[in-house]
Amino acid sequence: MTDTKLAHELLSDMVRVRRMEEKCAELYSAAKIRGFLHLYVGEEAVAAGSLRALADDDAVVATYREHAHALLRGIPMSSIMAEMFGKQEGCSRGRGGSMHLFDASKRFYGGNAIVAGGLPLAVGIALADAMLQQKRVTACYFGDGAVAEGAFHESLNMAALWNLPVLFCCENNRYAMGTALEREHSQTDLTVKAASYRVPTLAVDGMDVEACHKAAQQGVDHVRDTGGPFFIEFRTYRFRAHSMFDPELYRDKAEVEQWRERDPIRSFTEQCLRDGMLSDADVREIEDSAAAEIEAAVAFAEAGTWEDAQDLDRDVLTPTPEAPR
């Protein structure tokens, strides 16, 4: 890498995500965060590298493991943390929680708790942009488990047929919820499935943030220039269990530790220091900045307010007695 500014940004993005996720795990154990919590630890290179390739007016659709995407898309950490606390100052007014982060002003359309549920949504957003003749990209993030769902095949088929501007980003962490890739897919090269719909594809090391950025830039350029879809398989690995409820009995601890040796943050930090792109002082500044941001976000969430019980039916649509049913 020759761009010092980009190196600083990529490392900062990964550190902000990692430290926020670690804090969320701590807060969950303290019962400050309730419900489900799916952490992104280990996969930071994918979100950090790929989201830097998007423009501000591009759209992003994510899964329930979306804290990183929301943060790096520009939703303030304080708003994300308040949402996970269930406070009405959160980005979804405390009603969505961890799995339903949303901010239309950032063109961030979730956060979706349904496996593969974001794929048809992304196709719809891209169709709207195409009909309005907008040169915008919709980046859709999903896991390897989603590739086994019918919505994946329907969405890729429609995107290819209608030449829609969707960047399909498959975060293949090899285990979906808890089933090894080879036990779920007869064809484990997921690019082959996308290519069957005549969608251009690319596979990349999802533990290498620079490689992720280059792949995403290639995909974005293709989508923006041709208007048609592009599929990237980011081959990555989550270091933690599927969710905080997961006993993680489906993989060996030795395998996890082996993958931890490829920690994207440590690897990229060492590379940048070795190449002279960043100094020890730069790395300390990045860590200190992330720590201060997290402290302020937690304080904001703690000071947040609960929604009044009288407002719980607000925005819940039900037919009136006079309306036809």
Secondary structure, DSSP 8 states (H G I E B T S, - for coil): ---HHHHHHHHHHHHHHHHHHHHHHHHHHTTSS-S-----TT-HHHHHHHHTTS-TTSEEE--SS-HHHHHHHT--HHHHHHHHHT-TTSTTTTSSGGG---BGGGTB-----STTTHHHHHHHHHHHHHHTT----EEEEEEGGGGGSHHHHHHHHHHHHTT--EEEEEEE-S-TTTS-HHHH-SS--HHHHHHTTT--EEEEETT-HHHHHHHHHHHHHHHHHH-S-EEEEEE---SS-SSTT----SS-HHHHHHHHTT-HHHHHHHHHHHHTSS-HHHHHHHHHHHHHHHHHHHHHHHH-----GGGTTTT-----TTS--
